[in-house]
Amino acid sequence: MPTPAALPALGPDDSVSLFDCLKQSLSQDSLVQKSAEAALEQYERRPNFCACLAVSCSSHPAEKVDFRPILDIGISIPGDIEKQASRP
């Protein structure tokens, strides 16, 4: 298994797949949920996870998904990720 430093950093382009993974982790289907949780564990090991997570959740305000059950963490967003995410 690669060390965390060897893993590629998450960026704004990863926010859609991370959001989908978060939604799947709330699935009532245990197989879907377990698969999504395993994928989230992989995301968590990559640099910029918290920033990408914040961008992902804030980029989908129209979707009425309550992530509070799984997002019981404090997040600060580095300015460079915010700027990249706001680019068209």
N, C-alpha and C positions, 0 to 999 in steps of 0.2 A: 504494500500500500504506500503511495507517495506521501511524503511529509506535507504538512499544511502549507509550507512556504513554496512547494513545487506546484500546488494547485492553482489554476488560473483564477484571477479575481472576478467576482461577479460585477456586472455593469448594468446599465439601463436596458440593454437588449435582453437581459435575463429576467426582467421583471414580469413579463407575461407568463413565462413558463413557471416561475416561482408562484405567481398568483394562482394559476391552475392547480399546482401541486397543493397549495394551501386549501383550496376549495375541496379537492379530493380527500384531504386529510379529515374533513368533516363529514365524509360520506357515511351513510348507514350501512353500506356494503363493507363488511370487514376486510375482504380481500383488497378492495380499492383503497381503503383507509390504511392498511398495513403497507401497501406498496408506496403510497404517498408519504407515509411517515419515514420509510426507508430512504426515499428520495430527498426528503427534507434533511435527514441526517447528513447526507452528502453535501447538500447546499450549505449547511451550517459550518462545514469544515473549510469552506472557501473564503478567502478574504473578501471584505465588503458585504458580507451576508446581511448584517443589520441595516446597512444603508439601502441595499437592494430591497430588503423586506419592507422598509418604510416607503420607498418609492413605489413598490408594487401595490401595496395596500392603498396608498393615497392616489394612485393613478386610475383607480377603478371605483370612483365614488358612486356611480350609478348602480353598481351591483350591491344589492342589499345582503351582504354576507357579514355575519357577526363573528369576527375572529377572536373576540375576547377570551373564549375558552382556551385557545391555544397560544395567544399572544400576551402572556403575562410577564413582559420584559420591558426594560427601559431602552429606548433607541435614540441615538443622536445621529443626525445626517450630516456627513461631511459636505462642505460646500461644493466640491468638485463633482460629486455624484448628483447633487441637486441641479447643477448647471447642465450636466450632460443629459439628465432626464427631461429637462425643459426644452431641449432642442427639438425642432420639428423633424 
